[in-house]
């Protein structure tokens, strides 16, 4: 997709080349995985500022993904490119609720930081706790998790104590107020940003631009 517009945008806005990809027809569950579909050389040729890579912590294929990412990240950094990691718990023995559980999302963000991500993308965590061992620790240390802002703060703490940029995916399309409330919570928890693609692209252009302006004001503390 970047290939189609690289000549128009290279040098004007920073672009990220996603170097692995999946598809909705795959039957993979326990061993959820993505295929490596591009290279660092492609990112340089297209004038990108970073490469992007998805890992699925919990998947039976996670170790292979991490090894693939390690090689790509080392090459990208050697050429001055940033590394963006989508860290989405999935597969293995993780339940559907566990994919967005606070303990699992925080650990996924930590793993992304450990493998060399400059920017980490995770889903907004729920108050659900997937692992029995984690429940005991969270209760013992009274880790706050009642509000989204508190949960975001915990994810930031897990990302090298906030020394990495963490953005949170937007998920399914929401009504405007629901989206703004979520973004305020991410801001209040110390999160660095939101992915709001389908929440804007599925609206008329003027409405989408107005929404983006409001989101910027929220992160700037003006709304």
N, C-alpha and C positions, 0 to 999 in steps of 0.2 A: 504493500500500500504506500509506504514512504517513497518507493521508487517512482511512483506515478507523479508525486508532487515535489520531489527533492529539488528540482531546478527552481521551483517557485519560492520555496521556504528556506533552503539552506543559507545560513548566514544571517537570516532575519529572526528566526525563532529557534531555540534549542530543540532538536528532535532526538528521539530515542528509537533505536532499531531493536525490536523484539527479536531475539535470535533463536527462540524455540516457540513451538506452537502446538496446540491440540485441536481437536474438532469434536463437534457434538455427536458424531456418529460412533465414536469409540465406545466399546463395551467395558473398558478397563475400570475396575473398581478398587480391589485390594492393591493392585500395582499401578495406580494412576500415574501417567507419565506424559511427557510431551516430546516431540521430535525436534532435534536441532535443525533449524531451517535456514540459518544465515551465519555469517562470520564477522569477526572484528574487521576484517578487510572490507567487507560490504559496508559496515558502518562508516569507515573512513572514506570510502568512495562516495557515499551519499552525504557526506558532510555532517554526520550526526555528532551530538555531544555526549552520547551515552549508549550503552547496550542495555537491553532488558532481558531478564531470564526468570522463568517461573520454576519454583520448586514446590513439591508437595510433601511437607513433613508428615510422617505417618505412613506414607505409601511404601509398599514393598520395593518400589523402584527409587526411593529417596536417595540412597547412597550413590547410585549411578548418576542421578541428577546433580548431586553436590560435587561429584568428581568432574562432571562436564562443566559445571559453573566455575570451578576452581581454575581450570585451564583457560577458559574464556576471560575470566576476570583478570587473571595475571597478564594476559595479552592486551586486554583493553587498557589497563592501568599503565602498561609500558608505553602506550601510545597517547596517554593523556585523556582517555575517555572515562567518564563516570560509569558506575555499575549500579543498575536499578534491579532489585529483586522482588518479584511477586512471591510472597510466602504464604501459600494457601494450604492449611492442613487438610488432608484428604487421603482416603484409602486405608489400607491396613485394617486395624480394628477400631478406627475412629468412628463414632456414631455421627448421624447427621447433625444433631445438636452440638456434638463435640467439635465440629468444624469451626464453630464460632464461639466456643467456650472460652472464658477468660484465661484459664490456665494454659490452654492449648494455643491460643492466639499469641499470648505473651511469649511462650516458648518458641513459637514459629518466628516471631520478630527477632528474638535473641539469636536463633540459628542463622537467620539472614545476615545479621550483623557479624556473626562469627565467620561466615564464609566470604566476607569482604564487601558487603553492600555499602554503598554510600547513601542510597535512598532505598527505603523499605516500604512495600505496599502490603497491607494486611486488611482484613475485614474488621468492621467495628465489633468489638467483643460484647457478648451478652454476659449476664451474671451467672450463667450456668457453669459448673465445674465438672469436667469430664473424668478426671482421675481421682480415685479415692485417696491416694497418697497426697495429692495436691490439696484436697479439701482439708486435710488435717493441718497442713502448713498454713493455709490461708486463714483458718480459724485460729490457730495458735498465735499467729502474728497479727491478727485482726486487720488483714489487708482490705481496705475499703473497696467495695464493688457495687454498691447500691445504685449509683448513677453512671451514665455513660462517661461523664467527665472523669470520674474516679477510675473507671476501667481504662480509659485512654491514658491517664497518668501512669497507671501500672505498666501498660505496654511500652510507654516511653522510657520508664525506668529500666525495663528489660532490654531496651535497645541501647546498651552501653550508657545508661543513665542520661539519656537524651542527647548523646553525642552523635547520633545518626538521625537523618531526616526520615520521618515516618509519615506516610500519607495513608488515608483510610478509604477503602472503596465505598461507592455509593449504593451498590446493590440495585434492587428493582426500583422502577420509577415511583416517586412519592408525590404527595401533594406539596405545594410550596412551603407551607408552614411546618410540615413534618420534616422536610429537608433542612430548613433553616434552623430548626431546633437541634437537629442532629449535628449540624455544622458548628453551632454555638457550643455544644457539649465537647466536640473535638477540640475546638479552640481553647475552651476553659481547661481541658485536660492537658494542654501543652502540645497537642498534635500539630503537625506542620501543614496539613492540607487535606483536601478531599478530592476523590475522583467522582465527577458528577456527569460523565458522558451522556448516558441515556436519559438522565433527568433534564438535560438541556436539548439534546439532539432530537428528542421526540416532541419538542414544542416548536411553535412558529419562531422564526428568526428573531423578531423584535422581542418576543416574550423571553426567549433564551438569553439574549444580550442583557435584558433587564435583570434576569435572575443571576447571571454571572456577576453583574455589577453589585448586586446585593450581597452575594457571597464574598466578594472581595472586601466590601465594607465590614462584614461580620468579622473576617479575619484581622482586619485593621482595628477592630474594636469600636467601630463607628455605628454599628447596627445591632 
